[in-house]
Amino acid sequence: MPGRILVIEDNEQNMYLTTFILEQHGHSVYQAWDGHAGIELAGQVKPDLILLDIQLPVMDGYQVAQALRREPVLVDVPIVAVTSYAMLGDRERILAAGCTGYLEKPINPDTFITDIEQYLPDHLQS
């Protein structure tokens, strides 16, 4: 079953590819190009899942995840970091900031939908 997915990403090519794959699988995609816009949009649409880039301008993904977790209506929404951060300790730091999961960039278009759909609430999983 399709879900409402918020993508917070500042790279145009990454946003295009992610949105394309998600929409091809029937999901409704909401786009935010920076952390502030992502937090605001998340509060408006209450997505089923948030895909969050960590390397964002002005407000990084760690700060965004922490802010999202402070919002009562968003506290249970899964946040998956989709990032090129792959150094020792990055995964732990991302999860400690409030993210539910972690996927490395570049994404694999063949497995991406399976990778992220596992984070959707049970009633939305295929």
C-alpha positions, 0 to 999 in steps of 0.5 A: 500500500502506498505511503506519504514519504517526505524527502529532505534532500538538497541535491537535485539529482538525488531528489529526482532519482529518489522521487522517481523511484518512490512515485513509480511504486505508488508512493506520494512524495513531498519534497523539502530542499533544506532542513527548515522546510523539511521540519515545517512540511513534516508538521503539515503532512505528517508523513508515514516515512521521512528520508533525510540527507545528512549533509544539508546546508544551514541545518544539518541532518542531525539537527533536523532529526533532533528537531523532528523528534521533539515534535509530538505528532512526528515522534513515531514517524520513521526517519531514514538517513540517506547519506554518503556518511560511511565512516566508522561511527557515522551510523551510530551518530545518525541513530543517536540523533533520532534516525530509525535507519541508515542507507548509504549513497549512492542508492541502488535503484534496484534495491532502494524501494525494498530497503526503505519500505521496511521502515514503513508502518506495518499497514503500508508494507507490501 
